[in-house]
Amino acid sequence: MPRLDYATVMPDQAMEDDCRQLVRLAVREDLDRSLDWTTVALIAGDAQGCCEVVPRQTGVCAGMVTVPWMIDEMDAAIETEFLQTDRQSLTPDKPILRLHGNARDLLTTERVLLNVLSRLCGIATQTARFIAALGNTNAKLYDTRKTTPGWRRLEKYAVGCGGGRNHRTGLFDGFLIKDNHLALGGGSDAPMSPASAVEIAKRWAGGQADLAQAPEVIEVEVDSLEQLAEVLPAGPNIVLLDNFTVDELRRAVRMRNELALGVELEASGGVSLDTIVQIAATGVERISCGALTHQATWLDLGMDWKA
């Protein structure tokens, strides 16, 4: 089968819709159905202000594309001046964004803007650390679906800003056959074999069901070299090697090279900054790592007010 891959998450309409829904929830959290009483009490309605978003630590910029969506969704009378773009390196105390406009709006929107940008910059920074650890190896680094509910497109976009690649966005854009599918797909007698599952997926790939278009990418998970030997002749696009040791990964690459050179191998499980270069050196083409999102910490961003 030809080499196929999952789509890259881009700042499109779907990502904008997700962002706007998150902003609506964030506004509900901050204001309920009431007011920002402190700001209303202390700040005149026609007062103007200017502030800058400033990183307190080094990192990678992500999420600037969301700023206009957030300001518009909050109906804030704020103008923006972008001083950095996504994917650029961040320097402490060097502003990335300047905002000016209605002072009440600036104060009320501050926390929502900072929360979103801090989270996305943190993921981009975490991803960049893993990319740096890969060094000069040929392996490509992928994220997973271990994302914050509702944030998936935004977080996957941030992974891309840090130099990583996107695995499938959801259950809709790729066949990923896992052990539970095999256990349940075989009925009550015995589990379905990985090779049989791949053959079935091939018959569905690219077709239609209930007016939905089936994806083209077929990936199957195996947890042993024996399963790998069985499934390679079936010709999936990708085989996910689940929790293989480094030695097993090397053997898997040799086996793939002998039996099905066109199939890409993806290592998953036990991937950390300490282990990733050893995993990459085995010759696998892909490494998927949930820590890019679920272990990322926020980048410290602040709002500095200008006179």
Secondary structure by P-SEA (a helix, b strand, c coil): ccccccccccccaaaaaaaaaaaaaaaaaaccccccccccccccccccccccccccbbbbbccccaaaaaaaaacccbbbbbccccccccccccccbbbbccaaaaaaaaaaaaaaaaaaaaaaaaaaaaaaaaccccbbbbbcccccccaaaaaaaaaaaacccccccccccbbbbcaaaaaaaacccccccaaaaaaaaaaacccccccbbbbcbbbbbbccaaaaaacccccccbbbbccccaaaaaaaaaaaaaccccbbbbbbcccccccaaaaaaccccccccccccccccccbbbbbbcc
